[in-house]
Amino acid sequence: MSIGIGGAGSKLASLMDAEQATIVNVSQSELDKVEAGSKILAVAHSTRGQFNGAGKDPNVGRAAHASICNKLCELIKGDMVFTSSGGGTGNGISSRLLDSVAEQDEISLNDKTVFGFLLPYVERESSEFVQNTVDFLMGPVSRAIDSGNTGNIMLFSNKLKFEGRIAEHDYNTMIAGSLNNFLSIPHKGDQMELIDGHVDHEDFRVYLSKPYFNHFCQFEYSADKPFGDLLKENVSQLLLPPEQPIEAMFLLEVPSRDEATSFYDILDYFAEDHVTPSYGVVLNPELEKPVLTLSLLYSRKPKELVDDFCQQVERITQKKLKKTINQFVTLEERRLNVEEEVRKIEEEDDSGRSVLEVLGRLQKLR
């Protein structure tokens, strides 16, 4: 089951599995727009929130969290939560939810929650979304990570959506499809003929329970190319780029047994970084080429993520300032002959007084 909070989170949860999804919003009209097995209305003490959602104001979401606090804390145990870091409902309710998680003494392995956060693309999205995200990462996300009480955290990015000009529904479908590929690792180990290694459901649950950032991807595997180069070319554009991995997991699907031993090259690559992956190699005769599903767990302080955001914001601000400065009109330089201009004034003046004479007298008075 997955839980979606706010508009963006609800859409993702619904695409993962609409029948099993639970969605949360402060607006009934927003809930009605998304298909889900269960819907929860969080009471917002604001007319605007009830009818139109929280918009970009996390305070609406924070206030509404009180009406569903206990129910939501029970609901997320052992499950997956999706939300936007910039939206009012998702940011506000999730902030309070993360604080509740961080304040607990200890959460058992099976009760840990996996979080998926959809981050804004600084180059295209509003400054309010970006600032909400900065506050979200520096505050509740940082506290929850430090507590060790969360499961994996997945940082989805809107960058590819904007740069690729992809429709929102199509982009969310891409995210859901990619995540479902990763989540299918233990199921494929059960359903397909096992050649080497094994990632069972318990192994997978333990892996998901670790409080690290998770970057996952899937691509055609070729033993003819150094694995490091192959990985650089195929990191997921749906997520923020990974850092040096702490742990890893992979499933290699091969169309024939002859290609199975190529997984040793992958193990050698990670051994150089002193990482011992959990892995499985299975036979999938329906494939034409080997396919690798890979996950990297890495640790990064939220402050570093915020610094990245702030640097991008500063760069964009400087570009805007430069553009504004360049738009100022440069006036053409004009050289005036004072005597000629004075004579023009005298010709238009009926008083008979000489302007030059008046100016001369004024000069003597100085």
Backbone hydrogen bonds, N-H to C=O, Kabsch-Sander energy under -0.5 kcal/mol:
donor,donor_aa,acceptor,acceptor_aa,energy
3,I,80,M,-3.2
4,G,22,T,-2.7
5,I,82,F,-2.7
6,G,24,V,-2.7
9,G,5,I,-0.7
10,S,6,G,-2.2
11,K,7,G,-1.8
12,L,8,A,-1.7
13,A,9,G,-2.4
14,S,10,S,-2.3
15,L,11,K,-1.7
16,M,12,L,-1.6
17,D,13,A,-1.7
18,A,14,S,-0.5
20,Q,17,D,-0.5
21,A,17,D,-1.2
22,T,2,S,-2.4
23,I,38,S,-2.3
24,V,4,G,-2.7
25,N,40,I,-1.8
28,Q,50,Q,-0.8
29,S,50,Q,-0.5
31,L,27,S,-1.9
32,D,28,Q,-2.2
33,K,29,S,-0.6
33,K,30,E,-0.7
34,V,31,L,-1.3
37,G,18,A,-1.5
37,G,21,A,-0.8
38,S,21,A,-1.9
40,I,23,I,-2.8
42,A,25,N,-2.7
42,A,40,I,-0.7
44,A,42,A,-0.5
46,S,44,A,-1.5
50,Q,46,S,-2.1
51,F,47,T,-1.7
52,N,48,R,-2.9
53,G,49,G,-1.6
57,D,54,A,-2.2
60,V,57,D,-1.2
61,G,57,D,-0.8
62,R,58,P,-2.8
63,A,59,N,-2.2
64,A,60,V,-2.0
65,H,61,G,-1.5
66,A,62,R,-0.6
66,A,63,A,-0.8
67,S,64,A,-1.3
68,I,65,H,-1.6
69,C,65,H,-0.9
72,L,68,I,-2.9
73,C,69,C,-2.3
74,E,70,N,-1.6
75,L,71,K,-2.0
76,I,72,L,-2.0
77,K,74,E,-0.9
78,G,111,D,-1.2
79,D,76,I,-2.4
80,M,1,M,-1.0
81,V,114,V,-2.9
82,F,3,I,-2.9
83,T,116,G,-2.0
84,S,5,I,-0.6
85,S,118,L,-2.1
86,G,118,L,-0.5
88,G,55,G,-3.5
91,N,87,G,-2.0
92,G,88,G,-2.0
93,I,89,T,-2.6
94,S,90,G,-1.9
95,S,91,N,-2.1
96,R,92,G,-1.5
97,L,93,I,-2.2
98,L,94,S,-3.0
99,D,95,S,-1.9
100,S,96,R,-1.9
101,V,97,L,-2.0
102,A,98,L,-2.6
103,E,99,D,-1.8
104,Q,100,S,-0.6
104,Q,101,V,-0.9
111,D,108,S,-1.1
112,K,108,S,-0.7
112,K,109,L,-1.0
114,V,79,D,-2.3
115,F,152,N,-2.3
116,G,81,V,-3.3
117,F,115,F,-0.5
117,F,154,M,-2.8
118,L,83,T,-2.5
119,L,117,F,-0.7
119,L,156,F,-3.3
122,V,120,P,-0.7
124,R,121,Y,-1.7
125,E,121,Y,-2.8
130,V,126,S,-1.7
131,Q,127,S,-2.8
132,N,128,E,-2.6
133,T,129,F,-2.0
134,V,130,V,-2.3
135,D,131,Q,-2.4
136,F,132,N,-2.2
137,L,133,T,-2.8
138,M,134,V,-2.4
139,G,135,D,-1.8
141,V,136,F,-2.2
142,S,137,L,-1.0
143,R,139,G,-2.3
144,A,140,P,-2.3
145,I,141,V,-2.4
146,D,142,S,-2.4
147,S,143,R,-1.5
148,G,144,A,-0.8
148,G,145,I,-1.0
149,N,144,A,-0.9
150,T,144,A,-0.5
151,G,113,T,-3.1
152,N,208,L,-2.7
153,I,212,Y,-2.2
154,M,115,F,-3.1
155,L,153,I,-0.5
156,F,117,F,-2.2
156,F,154,M,-0.9
157,S,238,L,-2.5
158,N,119,L,-1.3
160,L,237,Q,-0.6
162,F,158,N,-1.9
163,E,159,K,-2.7
164,G,160,L,-2.5
165,R,162,F,-0.6
166,I,161,K,-2.5
171,Y,167,A,-2.6
172,N,168,E,-2.8
173,T,169,H,-2.1
174,M,170,D,-1.8
175,I,171,Y,-2.1
176,A,172,N,-2.7
177,G,173,T,-2.5
178,S,174,M,-2.3
179,L,175,I,-2.5
180,N,176,A,-2.4
181,N,177,G,-1.8
182,F,178,S,-1.7
183,L,179,L,-2.6
184,S,180,N,-1.1
185,I,182,F,-1.6
188,K,184,S,-2.7
189,G,185,I,-1.6
190,D,186,P,-1.2
191,Q,187,H,-2.3
192,M,188,K,-2.5
193,E,283,L,-0.6
195,I,281,V,-3.3
196,D,281,V,-1.5
198,H,279,Y,-1.5
200,D,198,H,-0.6
204,F,200,D,-2.3
205,R,201,H,-2.2
206,V,202,E,-2.3
207,Y,203,D,-2.2
208,L,204,F,-2.4
209,S,205,R,-1.2
210,K,207,Y,-1.2
212,Y,210,K,-2.3
213,F,298,Y,-2.4
214,N,153,I,-2.3
215,H,213,F,-0.5
215,H,296,L,-2.7
216,F,214,N,-0.5
217,C,294,L,-2.4
219,F,292,L,-2.1
221,Y,290,P,-2.4
225,K,222,S,-1.1
230,L,226,P,-2.1
231,L,227,F,-2.7
232,K,228,G,-2.0
233,E,229,D,-1.7
234,N,230,L,-0.9
234,N,231,L,-0.7
235,V,231,L,-0.7
239,L,236,S,-0.5
240,L,155,L,-2.2
246,I,297,L,-3.8
247,E,297,L,-1.3
249,M,295,S,-2.1
250,F,278,S,-2.1
251,L,293,T,-2.3
252,L,280,G,-2.6
253,E,251,L,-0.6
253,E,291,V,-2.9
254,V,252,L,-0.5
254,V,282,V,-2.5
259,E,256,S,-1.3
260,A,257,R,-1.7
262,S,259,E,-1.1
263,F,260,A,-1.6
264,Y,261,T,-1.8
265,D,262,S,-1.2
266,I,262,S,-0.7
267,L,263,F,-1.9
268,D,264,Y,-2.5
269,Y,265,D,-1.8
270,F,266,I,-1.9
271,A,267,L,-2.1
272,E,268,D,-1.3
273,D,270,F,-1.0
274,H,271,A,-1.6
275,V,270,F,-2.3
278,S,248,A,-2.1
280,G,250,F,-1.5
281,V,196,D,-2.9
282,V,252,L,-2.4
283,L,193,E,-2.6
284,N,254,V,-3.1
284,N,282,V,-0.5
287,L,284,N,-2.0
291,V,253,E,-2.3
292,L,219,F,-3.1
293,T,251,L,-2.4
294,L,217,C,-2.8
294,L,292,L,-0.6
295,S,249,M,-2.9
296,L,215,H,-3.0
297,L,247,E,-2.8
298,Y,213,F,-2.4
298,Y,296,L,-0.5
304,E,301,K,-1.4
305,L,301,K,-1.3
306,V,302,P,-2.6
307,D,303,K,-2.6
308,D,304,E,-1.9
309,F,305,L,-2.1
310,C,306,V,-3.1
311,Q,307,D,-2.5
312,Q,308,D,-2.0
313,V,309,F,-2.6
314,E,310,C,-2.7
315,R,311,Q,-2.3
316,I,312,Q,-2.4
317,T,313,V,-2.6
318,Q,314,E,-2.4
319,K,315,R,-1.8
320,K,316,I,-2.3
321,L,317,T,-2.5
322,K,318,Q,-2.5
323,K,319,K,-2.3
324,T,320,K,-2.4
325,I,321,L,-2.7
326,N,322,K,-2.4
327,Q,323,K,-0.9
327,Q,324,T,-0.5
328,F,325,I,-1.4
331,L,329,V,-0.7
336,L,334,R,-0.6
338,V,336,L,-0.8
341,E,337,N,-2.1
342,V,338,V,-2.4
343,R,339,E,-2.3
344,K,340,E,-1.7
345,I,341,E,-1.6
346,E,342,V,-2.3
347,E,343,R,-2.3
348,E,344,K,-1.2
349,D,345,I,-0.8
349,D,346,E,-0.7
355,V,353,R,-0.6
358,V,354,S,-2.3
359,L,355,V,-2.8
360,G,356,L,-2.3
361,R,357,E,-2.3
362,L,358,V,-2.3
363,Q,359,L,-1.9
364,K,360,G,-1.5
365,L,361,R,-1.6
366,R,362,L,-0.7
366,R,363,Q,-0.7
